[in-house]
C-alpha cells in the first residue's frame, strides 16, 4: 500500500492554518475503493425504495396490517441511532473494520428479512438490517473524505449524490417487478449479491485509511443514553397524530422521557469530553461555527424537503387522479433534476474551491420549488406539479452532498464523528417532520371537506355513509372507490352526481391539508435560506488533481 503519513492533524481547521496532510493513495486504490463505496451506497439507498414498493404485498402475506408502520419504524430507529456510534468508532478503530462489520450485519438482516414467516420476524430482522445500514450511511461519505482532498471530494460527492437519485428511480421499478413476477422475498435477497461484491472489493482493495487512536475507548454509557433518548423521541413523532393524539398520555410521556434522557446525555458527554474522554457525540463539535451552521441548515432543509416529498405523491394521486400503479415513477422528474445538479455542484466546488455561493444557490432554488408547490390548487395540472418537482429537485441536488464536504473540510481530525453527526441530525429532522406533517394533514382535511359538502348532500346521504369519506385514503383506493360508486348508483338517477360532488369535496379537503403542509415546508426553507448566509467560508484544502 505504500508509506502513509503519520502527521498529527490540527484540532480545528478554523483556528489552525496548518495544512492537514492526507495520506497519498495510488489512483488504483482510490478508484477501486470508490467502486466498493458506491456499491455500498447503492445497496443502502436501493433497499428503502424497493421495500416501500413491496410493503402492501408483504403485509397481506404476513397478515400484519396492524403493524404496518413498524416495519419501516424499526429500520429507521436502529439506523438513526447507530449512525453517530459508527462514526465515532470509525475515528477510533478505523473505517475499514467498521464498514465491513456494517455490511455483514446488513446482509444478514437482509437474508433473514427475506426468510420471514411472520410480521414480528419481519420487524425484528428489519431492525437488525437497520443496525448495519447505519454503518453504510455514515461511513461511505467519510471514506470519500479519507481518500481525497476537500477540493477533489466535490467531484466524488456529486457522483455519490447521483447514486441516491438514481436508486430512487430504479428502486421502485425493481421492487414492483420482483413483487409481481417473482416474490416479495426477493426484494431482500437481491441485496446479497450486490453486498457480497462490495464486501469482496473492500476487503481486498480498500486501504486501511484511518488507523484508529492509540487507545480506543468506547463510550458505552453515552451510546446507551443516546439510544434510550432518541428511540422514544422518534416513536413519539411517528405515532403522534396517527396512532395517538398529540396531547395523549402516551405521546406526552414519550416526549418528556426523551427530553430528560437527552438532557442527561448532553451533560454526560460534556463532562466526559472535559475529562479527556472520547464521547460518542461530543457537544464540543458545536464550538465549530461551520459545523453548527451546517447542521442547522441540513436539519431544517431536510425537514422542508421531507415534508414536500411526503405530500407530492398524495397530491398527484388523490387530487389530480393519476393511477397509483406506477406511483414509484411520480418522483422521477425530481430525482433526475437532483442527479444533474448534484454532479454539477460537485464539479463547481472541485474547480473553484469555494462553496458558500453554491450553498446559497441551492437553497434559493429549493425555495422557488417550494413556492410552486404552495401555489398548487384543486385544478392544478400534472405539468404544474412536474415543474415544481423539477425545480425542487434541482435545489436538492445542489445541497445533497455539499454540507458533508464543508464539515469535513472544517474538521479534518474528527471527520468520522462530524460526518456521522451531520447525517444523524438530518435523519432526526426528516423523521420528526413526517409525524408533524401527517398530523397537519389529518387536522386540516376533515373541516375543509365538511365545509365543501353541498347542503343537498348532507340532507340526502345518510351520516354513516358520509363518514366513509372522512378518510382521504379513499381517494387512493380504486377498489373502495368502485364499491362506493356502485353503492351510490343505487340511489337512483341523482346517485352518480352526488358521488361526484362528494369526491370533489374530498379533493378540496385534501388540497387544504396538503397546502398547509407545503406552507410549513416553505417556512422551514425560508429559515434555511436565512441561516445559510451566516455560514463561514474557508478555502477547500488540496488541489483538483487526483494524485
C-alpha positions in Angstrom: 0.0 0.0 0.0 3.0 2.3 0.4 4.1 4.5 3.2 1.3 6.6 4.9 1.8 10.0 6.6 1.6 10.0 10.4 1.5 13.7 10.9 -1.0 14.8 13.6 -3.8 17.0 12.1 -4.8 20.3 13.7 -7.6 20.2 16.3 -9.7 22.7 14.4 -9.3 23.9 10.8 -11.0 27.1 11.8 -8.3 28.2 14.2 -5.2 26.4 12.9 -3.8 27.1 9.5 -1.6 24.1 9.5 -2.4 22.1 6.4 -3.7 18.6 7.2 -1.6 16.1 5.4 -3.8 13.5 3.8 -2.0 10.2 3.0 -1.5 9.7 -0.7 -3.0 6.7 -2.2 -2.5 5.3 -5.7 -5.1 6.0 -8.4 -5.9 2.3 -8.4 -6.5 2.3 -4.7 -8.8 5.3 -4.9 -10.8 4.1 -7.9 -11.3 0.5 -6.8 -12.2 1.6 -3.2 -14.7 4.1 -4.6 -16.3 1.3 -6.7 -16.9 -0.6 -3.5 -18.1 2.6 -1.7 -20.6 3.4 -4.5 -21.9 -0.2 -4.4 -22.4 0.2 -0.6 -24.3 3.5 -1.1 -26.4 1.9 -3.9 -27.1 -1.0 -1.5 -28.3 1.2 1.3 -30.4 3.6 -0.9 -32.0 0.9 -3.1 -33.2 -1.0 0.0 -35.6 1.6 1.2 -37.2 2.3 -2.2 -37.5 -1.3 -3.1 -39.1 -2.3 0.2 -41.6 0.6 0.2 -43.0 -0.6 -3.2 -43.5 -4.2 -1.9 -44.9 -3.4 1.5 -48.6 -3.8 0.6 -47.9 -7.4 -0.6 -45.8 -8.1 2.5 -48.4 -7.1 5.0 -51.0 -9.1 3.0 -49.0 -12.3 3.0 -47.9 -12.0 6.7 -51.3 -10.7 7.8 -49.8 -7.8 9.7 -51.7 -4.6 8.7 -51.9 -3.5 12.3 -48.1 -3.5 12.5 -47.5 -2.0 9.0 -45.7 1.1 10.3 -43.4 -0.9 12.5 -41.5 -2.4 9.5 -40.2 1.0 8.5 -40.1 2.4 12.0 -37.9 -0.4 13.3 -35.5 0.1 10.5 -35.5 3.9 10.8 -34.9 3.8 14.6 -31.9 1.4 14.6 -30.4 3.2 11.6 -30.7 6.6 13.1 -29.3 5.8 16.5 -26.4 3.7 15.0 -25.1 6.5 12.7 -23.2 8.6 15.3 -21.9 5.5 17.2 -20.4 4.0 14.0 -18.9 7.4 13.1 -17.1 7.8 16.4 -15.9 4.1 16.4 -14.5 4.6 12.9 -12.4 7.5 14.2 -11.1 5.3 16.9 -10.8 1.8 15.4 -10.6 2.7 11.7 -13.1 2.9 8.8 -12.4 -0.4 7.2 -13.3 -2.8 10.0 -16.4 -0.8 11.0 -17.7 -0.6 7.4 -17.1 -4.3 6.8 -18.9 -5.1 10.0 -21.8 -3.0 9.0 -22.1 -4.6 5.5 -22.0 -8.1 7.0 -24.7 -7.1 9.5 -26.8 -5.5 6.8 -26.6 -8.7 4.6 -27.5 -11.0 7.5 -30.5 -8.8 8.2 -31.5 -8.8 4.5 -31.3 -12.5 4.2 -33.3 -13.1 7.4 -35.9 -10.5 6.3 -36.4 -12.4 3.1 -36.9 -15.6 5.2 -39.5 -14.0 7.5 -42.7 -16.1 8.0 -44.4 -13.7 10.5 -44.8 -10.0 10.8 -42.9 -9.9 14.1 -40.0 -11.7 12.5 -40.0 -9.1 9.7 -40.0 -6.2 12.2 -37.1 -7.8 14.2 -35.0 -8.6 11.1 -35.6 -5.2 9.6 -34.3 -3.6 12.9 -31.2 -5.8 12.6 -30.8 -4.7 9.0 -31.0 -1.1 10.1 -28.1 -1.5 12.5 -26.0 -2.5 9.5 -27.4 0.3 7.4 -26.2 2.9 9.9 -22.6 2.0 9.1 -23.2 2.2 5.4 -24.9 5.7 5.6 -22.3 7.2 7.9 -19.0 5.8 6.7 -19.4 5.9 2.9 -19.1 9.7 2.7 -16.4 9.6 5.4 -14.3 7.2 3.2 -14.5 9.7 0.4 -13.1 12.3 2.8 -10.2 10.0 3.7 -9.3 9.3 0.1 -9.4 12.7 -1.4 -8.6 16.3 -0.5 -11.7 18.6 0.0 -11.4 20.0 -3.5 -11.2 16.5 -5.0 -14.2 15.4 -2.9 -16.5 17.7 -4.7 -16.5 15.6 -7.9 -17.0 12.3 -6.0 -19.6 13.7 -3.6 -21.6 14.8 -6.7 -21.4 11.2 -8.0 -22.5 9.7 -4.7 -25.4 12.1 -4.7 -26.3 10.9 -8.1 -26.3 7.3 -6.8 -29.0 8.2 -4.3 -31.1 9.9 -7.0 -30.8 7.0 -9.5 -31.7 4.5 -6.8 -34.9 6.5 -6.1 -35.9 6.0 -9.7 -34.9 2.3 -10.3 -35.7 1.1 -6.8 -39.5 1.2 -7.2 -39.2 -0.4 -10.7 -37.1 -3.3 -9.4 -39.3 -3.7 -6.3 -42.5 -3.7 -8.4 -41.1 -6.2 -10.9 -39.8 -8.6 -8.3 -43.0 -8.5 -6.3 -45.2 -9.0 -9.3 -43.2 -11.6 -11.3 -41.1 -13.4 -8.6 -41.8 -12.9 -4.9 -41.5 -10.1 -2.3 -38.9 -12.3 -0.6 -36.5 -11.5 -3.5 -36.5 -7.8 -2.7 -34.3 -8.7 0.3 -32.4 -11.4 -1.4 -31.3 -9.1 -4.2 -29.2 -7.2 -1.6 -27.0 -10.2 -1.0 -25.1 -10.5 -4.4 -24.6 -6.7 -4.5 -23.4 -6.6 -0.9 -21.0 -9.6 -1.4 -19.4 -7.9 -4.4 -18.9 -4.7 -2.4 -17.6 -6.6 0.6 -15.1 -8.5 -1.5 -13.9 -5.4 -3.2 -13.4 -3.5 0.1 -11.7 -6.4 1.9 -9.2 -7.0 -0.9 -8.5 -3.5 -2.1 -9.5 -0.9 0.4 -6.5 0.7 2.2 -6.5 1.0 6.0 -7.4 4.7 5.9 -7.9 5.9 9.4 -5.6 3.8 11.5 -7.5 4.5 14.7 -6.5 6.0 18.0 -3.6 4.6 20.0 -6.1 3.9 22.8 -9.6 3.2 21.6 -12.2 4.0 24.3 -15.8 3.0 23.6 -18.3 5.3 25.3 -20.8 2.6 26.2 -22.7 4.8 28.7 -23.1 7.6 26.1 -24.2 5.2 23.4 -26.8 3.7 25.7 -28.1 7.2 26.7 -28.3 8.2 23.1 -30.4 5.1 22.2 -32.6 5.4 25.2 -33.3 9.1 24.5 -33.6 9.0 20.7 -35.9 6.0 20.3 -38.9 7.4 22.3 -38.4 10.8 20.6 -38.7 9.1 17.2 -41.6 7.0 18.3 -43.5 10.0 19.6 -43.3 11.8 16.3 -44.0 8.6 14.4 -47.2 7.9 16.4 -48.3 11.4 17.2 -51.4 12.4 15.2 -51.9 9.0 13.7 -52.0 6.1 16.3 -52.4 8.5 19.2 -53.5 12.2 19.6 -50.6 14.6 20.0 -51.6 15.5 23.6 -52.4 12.0 24.7 -50.7 10.5 27.7 -48.5 8.0 25.6 -47.1 10.8 23.4 -46.5 13.3 26.2 -44.8 10.6 28.3 -42.5 9.6 25.4 -41.6 13.2 24.7 -40.9 14.1 28.4 -38.9 10.9 28.9 -36.8 11.6 25.7 -36.2 15.2 26.8 -35.0 14.2 30.3 -32.7 11.4 28.9 -31.2 13.6 26.1 -30.5 16.4 28.5 -28.7 13.9 30.7 -26.9 12.6 27.7 -25.7 16.1 26.8 -24.4 16.8 30.4 -22.7 13.4 30.5 -21.0 13.8 27.1 -19.8 17.3 28.1 -18.3 16.0 31.4 -16.7 13.1 29.6 -15.1 15.4 27.0 -13.9 17.8 29.7 -12.2 14.9 31.4 -10.3 14.0 28.2 -12.6 11.1 27.3 -14.0 10.1 23.9 -17.7 10.8 23.8 -19.9 9.3 21.1 -21.5 12.6 20.1 -19.3 15.3 21.6 -21.0 18.6 22.4 -17.8 20.5 21.6 -18.4 19.8 17.9 -20.8 22.7 18.1 -18.0 25.0 19.1 -17.0 24.9 15.5 -19.2 27.5 13.8 -19.1 25.8 10.4 -20.3 22.6 11.9 -23.1 24.3 13.9 -24.4 26.3 10.9 -24.1 23.3 8.5 -26.0 21.1 11.0 -28.9 23.6 11.4 -29.1 24.2 7.6 -29.1 20.4 6.9 -31.7 19.6 9.5 -34.0 22.5 8.6 -33.8 21.9 4.8 -34.2 18.1 5.2 -37.4 18.8 7.2 -38.7 21.0 4.4 -37.8 18.6 1.7 -39.1 15.5 3.5 -42.3 17.4 4.1 -42.7 18.3 0.5 -41.8 14.8 -0.8 -44.3 13.3 1.7 -47.2 15.2 0.1 -46.4 15.2 -3.6 -47.4 11.6 -4.4 -50.6 12.1 -2.3 -51.4 15.3 -4.4 -50.8 13.6 -7.7 -52.8 10.5 -6.9 -55.6 12.0 -4.8 -56.2 15.4 -6.4 -55.0 15.0 -10.0 -56.2 11.4 -10.1 -53.3 9.7 -11.7 -53.0 5.9 -11.1 -51.1 4.6 -8.2 -49.9 1.6 -10.2 -46.8 3.5 -11.3 -46.5 5.7 -8.2 -42.8 5.0 -7.9 -42.3 6.9 -11.1 -44.0 10.1 -9.8 -40.8 11.4 -8.3 -38.7 10.7 -11.4 -38.5 14.3 -12.6 -37.4 15.5 -9.2 -34.8 12.8 -8.8 -33.4 13.3 -12.3 -33.0 17.0 -11.7 -31.3 16.3 -8.3 -28.8 13.9 -10.0 -27.9 16.5 -12.6 -27.4 19.4 -10.2 -25.6 17.2 -7.6 -22.9 16.3 -10.2 -22.8 19.9 -11.4 -22.4 21.3 -7.8 -19.6 18.7 -7.1 -17.7 19.8 -10.2 -18.1 23.5 -9.4 -16.9 23.0 -5.8 -13.9 21.0 -7.0 -12.9 23.5 -9.6 -13.5 26.7 -7.6 -12.6 25.6 -4.1 -15.4 27.7 -2.8 -18.8 26.6 -1.6 -20.9 29.4 0.0 -22.5 30.9 -3.1 -23.3 27.3 -4.3 -24.9 26.6 -1.0 -27.0 29.8 -1.2 -28.0 29.0 -4.8 -29.2 25.5 -3.8 -31.4 26.9 -1.0 -32.8 29.7 -3.3 -33.7 27.1 -6.0 -35.3 24.8 -3.4 -37.3 27.8 -2.0 -38.6 28.6 -5.5 -39.7 24.9 -5.9 -41.5 25.0 -2.6 -43.3 28.3 -3.6 -44.5 26.5 -6.8 -45.9 23.7 -4.6 -47.7 26.2 -2.3 -49.4 27.7 -5.4 -50.9 24.3 -6.4 -54.7 24.0 -6.0 -57.5 21.6 -6.8 -57.4 22.5 -10.5 -53.6 22.1 -10.9 -52.3 20.0 -13.8 -49.7 17.3 -14.0 -47.4 19.8 -15.8 -47.5 22.3 -12.9 -46.6 19.6 -10.4 -43.8 18.3 -12.6 -42.4 21.8 -12.9 -42.4 22.3 -9.1 -40.8 18.9 -8.7 -38.0 19.6 -11.2 -37.2 23.0 -9.5 -37.3 21.4 -6.0 -35.1 18.5 -7.2 -32.6 20.9 -8.7 -32.2 22.7 -5.4 -32.0 19.4 -3.6 -29.1 18.3 -5.8 -27.1 21.4 -5.0 -27.1 20.7 -1.3 -27.3 16.9 -1.3 -23.6 16.3 -0.6 -22.3 19.9 -0.3 -22.5 20.2 3.5 -20.6 16.9 4.0 -17.7 18.4 2.2 -18.0 21.7 4.1 -17.9 19.9 7.5 -15.1 17.6 6.6 -13.0 20.5 5.4 -13.5 22.4 8.6 -13.0 19.4 10.9 -10.4 17.1 9.3 -9.2 15.4 12.5 -12.8 14.4 13.6 -14.1 13.6 10.2 -15.9 10.4 11.0 -17.7 11.8 14.1 -18.6 15.1 12.4 -19.9 13.5 9.2 -22.0 10.9 11.1 -23.3 13.7 13.4 -24.4 15.7 10.4 -26.2 12.6 9.0 -27.7 11.9 12.4 -29.3 15.3 12.7 -30.5 15.2 9.1 -32.3 11.9 9.8 -33.8 13.2 13.0 -35.1 16.3 11.3 -36.7 14.2 8.5 -38.3 11.8 10.9 -39.7 14.4 13.2 -41.3 16.4 10.3 -43.1 13.4 8.8 -45.1 12.8 12.0 -45.9 16.5 12.2 -47.0 16.6 8.5 -49.3 13.7 9.0 -50.9 15.4 11.9 -51.3 18.6 9.9 -53.0 16.7 7.1 -55.4 14.9 9.3 -56.4 18.1 11.3 -56.9 20.2 8.2 -58.7 17.7 5.9 -61.9 17.0 7.8 -63.1 20.6 8.5 -62.3 21.6 4.9 -64.1 18.5 3.5 -67.2 19.0 5.6 -67.3 22.7 4.7 -67.1 21.9 1.0 -70.0 19.4 1.1 -73.2 20.9 -0.5 -76.2 21.1 1.8 -78.1 18.8 -0.5 -75.6 16.1 0.1 -76.0 16.4 3.9 -79.7 16.1 3.5 -79.9 13.2 1.2 -76.9 11.0 2.1 -77.0 9.1 5.4 -74.5 10.2 8.0 -72.9 6.8 8.3 -72.3 6.7 4.6 -70.7 10.2 4.7 -68.3 9.1 7.5 -66.7 6.7 5.0 -65.3 9.7 3.2 -63.8 11.2 6.3 -60.6 9.3 5.4 -58.8 10.8 2.4 -57.2 7.4 1.7 -60.4 6.5 -0.1 -59.2 8.6 -3.0 -56.1 6.4 -3.3 -58.0 3.0 -3.2 -59.6 2.2 -6.6 -61.4 -0.9 -5.3 -63.0 1.1 -2.5 -63.9 3.9 -4.9 -65.6 1.4 -7.2 -67.6 -0.1 -4.4 -68.8 3.3 -3.2 -69.7 4.4 -6.7 -71.8 1.2 -7.2 -73.5 1.9 -3.8 -74.4 5.5 -4.9 -75.8 4.1 -8.2 -78.5 2.5 -6.1 -79.7 6.0 -5.1 -81.3 6.5 -8.5 -80.5 8.9 -11.3 -79.0 11.5 -8.9 -76.7 9.0 -7.3 -73.6 9.4 -9.6 -73.9 13.2 -9.4 -74.0 13.1 -5.6 -71.0 10.7 -5.6 -69.0 13.1 -7.8 -69.9 16.1 -5.6 -68.6 14.2 -2.5 -65.3 13.3 -4.4 -64.8 17.0 -5.3 -65.4 18.0 -1.7 -62.8 15.4 -0.7 -60.3 16.9 -3.1 -60.9 20.3 -1.6 -60.2 19.0 1.9 -57.1 17.1 0.7 -55.8 20.2 -1.1 -56.2 22.2 2.1 -54.3 19.7 4.2 -51.5 19.4 1.6 -51.4 23.2 1.2 -50.8 23.7 4.9 -48.0 21.1 4.8 -46.4 22.9 1.8 -46.6 26.2 3.8 -44.8 24.6 6.7 -42.1 23.4 4.2 -41.9 27.0 2.8 -41.3 28.5 6.2 -38.6 25.9 7.0 -36.9 26.6 3.7 -37.0 30.3 4.3 -35.4 29.7 7.7 -32.7 27.6 5.9 -32.1 30.5 3.5 -31.6 33.0 6.3 -29.3 30.6 8.1 -27.0 29.9 5.1 -25.9 33.5 4.9 -24.2 33.0 8.3 -22.2 30.1 7.0 -18.5 30.9 7.2 -16.4 30.1 4.2 -12.8 28.8 4.3 -11.0 27.7 1.2 -11.2 24.0 0.4 -7.8 22.3 1.0 -5.9 20.5 -1.7 -5.9 20.6 -5.5 -8.3 19.2 -8.0 -5.7 16.8 -9.3 -6.2 13.2 -8.4 -2.7 12.3 -7.1 
